[in-house]
């Protein structure tokens, strides 16, 4: 039986859980929650949205934490050595990481309370849609990166 690296299994699981929470939450918010808010009377919306924001903000923090920790661990421990000398691989990974940090920023801006990002929250649908598109692009980049052959022996 081949050796299974339990730490790698746990870290991969953390990464998948973080992605499911982040992407699933954004899709639910954009296509289910926001349309369901419209029938709520205007005066009741702020308290309803604040209650949703509190719970969703915790999930965003959990997702970002899981993704950052597991992503950097996996890249440094596994992917850098396995793809040594593959400039295209590392360039695509850099784009993936950049897009991930944009997703983290937007998710945090949308779920935060800072007045500096109120304009983001006023246009939730637009920024949730952008976040979803970036998340799907990140998933596509991950699929492409997974197809690169290892250079490590």
C-alpha positions in Angstrom: 0.0 0.0 0.0 1.4 3.4 -0.9 2.2 5.9 1.8 -0.4 8.6 2.4 0.7 11.9 3.7 -2.0 12.6 6.3 -0.8 16.3 6.7 -1.3 16.9 2.9 -4.8 15.3 3.1 -5.8 17.5 6.0 -4.4 20.6 4.3 -6.2 19.8 1.0 -9.4 19.2 2.9 -9.0 22.7 4.6 -8.5 24.3 1.2 -11.6 22.6 -0.3 -13.7 23.5 2.7 -12.5 27.1 2.5 -13.3 27.3 -1.2 -16.8 25.7 -0.7 -17.6 28.2 2.0 -16.4 31.2 0.1 -17.8 30.4 -3.4 -21.0 28.8 -2.1 -21.7 31.7 0.2 -21.2 34.2 -2.6 -23.5 32.3 -5.0 -26.2 31.9 -2.3 -26.0 35.6 -1.4 -26.1 36.8 -5.0 -28.8 34.5 -6.4 -31.0 33.6 -3.4 -30.6 36.0 -0.5 -30.4 39.4 -2.3 -33.5 38.7 -4.5 -35.4 37.5 -1.4 -34.7 40.9 0.3 -36.8 42.9 -2.1 -40.2 41.9 -0.7 -39.1 42.9 2.8 -40.4 46.4 3.7 -37.7 49.1 3.3 -37.7 50.0 7.0 -37.0 46.3 8.0 -34.2 45.7 5.5 -31.3 47.2 7.5 -31.8 45.1 10.6 -32.3 42.0 8.4 -29.2 42.6 6.4 -27.2 43.3 9.5 -28.2 40.0 11.0 -27.2 38.2 7.8 -23.9 40.2 7.6 -22.8 39.1 11.1 -23.1 35.4 10.4 -21.7 35.7 6.9 -18.7 37.8 8.0 -17.7 34.9 10.4 -17.9 32.5 7.5 -15.8 34.7 5.3 -13.1 35.0 8.0 -13.1 31.2 8.4 -12.9 30.7 4.6 -10.1 33.2 4.1 -8.1 31.8 7.0 -8.4 28.2 5.7 -7.6 29.2 2.2 -4.5 31.4 3.0 -3.0 28.9 5.5 -3.6 25.8 3.3 -2.8 27.5 0.1 0.6 28.8 1.1 1.4 25.6 2.9 0.6 23.5 -0.2 2.4 25.9 -2.6 5.6 26.1 -0.5 5.8 22.4 0.6 4.4 20.7 -2.5 4.0 22.8 -5.6 7.2 24.9 -5.6 9.5 21.8 -5.5 7.3 19.8 -7.9 7.4 22.6 -10.5 10.9 23.9 -10.1 11.9 25.7 -13.3 8.4 25.9 -14.8 8.0 29.7 -15.2 4.6 29.3 -16.8 3.3 27.3 -13.8 4.6 29.9 -11.3 3.2 32.8 -13.4 -0.2 31.3 -13.5 0.0 30.5 -9.7 0.8 34.2 -9.1 -2.3 35.2 -11.1 -4.4 32.7 -9.1 -3.0 34.1 -5.8 -3.6 37.7 -6.9 -7.2 36.9 -7.9 -7.7 35.1 -4.5 -6.6 38.2 -2.6 -9.0 40.3 -4.6 -11.8 37.9 -3.8 -10.8 38.0 -0.1 -10.8 41.9 -0.2 -14.2 42.1 -1.8 -15.7 39.5 0.5 -14.4 41.4 3.5 -15.5 44.7 2.2 -19.0 43.4 1.6 -19.3 41.7 5.0 -17.5 44.4 7.0 -18.8 47.5 8.7 -16.2 50.0 7.7 -17.7 53.2 6.3 -14.9 53.3 3.8 -16.5 50.4 1.9 -20.1 51.4 2.1 -20.2 52.0 -1.6 -19.3 48.3 -2.1 -22.2 47.3 0.1 -24.6 49.7 -1.7 -23.7 47.7 -4.9 -23.7 44.3 -3.4 -25.0 42.5 -6.5 -22.3 44.0 -8.7 -19.4 43.1 -6.4 -20.8 39.6 -5.5 -21.1 38.9 -9.2 -17.5 40.0 -9.7 -16.4 37.9 -6.8 -18.1 34.8 -8.2 -16.6 35.4 -11.7 -13.1 35.7 -10.1 -13.7 32.6 -7.9 -14.6 30.6 -11.0 -11.5 31.9 -12.8 -9.5 30.8 -9.8 -11.0 27.4 -10.0 -10.2 27.2 -13.7 -6.6 28.3 -13.1 -6.4 25.6 -10.4 -7.5 23.0 -13.0 -4.9 24.2 -15.5 -2.2 24.2 -12.8 -3.1 20.6 -11.8 -2.5 19.5 -15.4 1.1 20.7 -15.4 3.5 17.7 -15.1 5.8 17.6 -12.1 9.5 18.3 -12.7 10.6 16.8 -9.4 12.0 13.2 -9.5 
